[in-house]
Amino acid sequence: MKALVFGVSPEPLDGPDDALTHSPVALQRVPDPVLLHDDWVITRPRLTGICGSDSKQILLDFGEGDADNAMAAFCSFPQVMGHEVVADVVQLGPKARGLEVGQRVVLNPWLSCGPRGIEPPCPACENGDYSLCWSFCDGDIKPGIHTGVSADVTGGYAELMPAHDSMLFPVPDSVPDELAVFADPFSVSLHAITRHPPPRSGRVLVYGAGSLGLCALAILRALYPDVAVAVVARFEAQAELARRFGASILLAHEPRLAVPAGREGSPTWSYRGNPGNGQGRQRPRPPGTLSANTG
């Protein structure tokens, strides 16, 4: 199959001498994925979103002094990225349950204890906190926290993608691919907000107006309509979307020190959608809450 592979010699490119010229990525033919365990399935991606982590990796945009990123211990190479995926099921393992060939699904990408076949599950997985799994480097699947960063689990930037049966969720016919592909960032924002809901009539600061931040804004508007929501947007296109989604206040990301107070005083709850330049490290006033989610 064809796949966009990261961790290989870059293809020669005509054009400016920039990060893409040197990025270790190439469109290659690679072997089709196999069923890693009997309860795994093979899917064919229909649409794959570009996560902020994907773009940073492709563009080598990790910031100065980041030569020893701690996340490198939870990855293996070469890898095929892409974890925001809508796909069709094309093959079932003999022990796969709850899925049918031809079914349209979205991906929950965590390569936690269940997908790795590790029993008993770690305390985090037992509690449903798959993103905090203790076993991302264990078992017979190569290290990787989620689909697309393990050399054994190719992601959505390929013609085929393997997944454990527990990682896939059917999509209703009424939901088009273009909306279903937001399942991953939307669920990240929903999880953060519903675990740490803002107080009634409180003030919320959403720092970052990319996919995570805008999903957070939409969720806050739907579930907590009496909460005032300020949004920090870096680009005008983001600001325009935030207006359409119902932001109470829009703030520029510079000057940084002006962001925490805004025009209405300090927030009681802060959602950090994309930390970017680190402004989100400033905490809201007590008894405020900081919920940090990156992408």
Secondary structure by P-SEA (a helix, b strand, c coil): ccccccccccccccccccccccccccccccccccccccccbbbbbccccccaaaaaaaacccccccccccccccccccbbbbccbbbbbccccccccccccccccccccccccccccccccccccccccccccccccccccccccccccccccccccccbbbbccccbbbbcccccaaaaaaaaaaaaaaaaaaaccccccbbbbbccccaaaaaaaaaaaaccccbbbbbbbccaaaaaaaaaacccbbbbccccccccccccccccbbbbcccccccccccccccbbbbbbcc
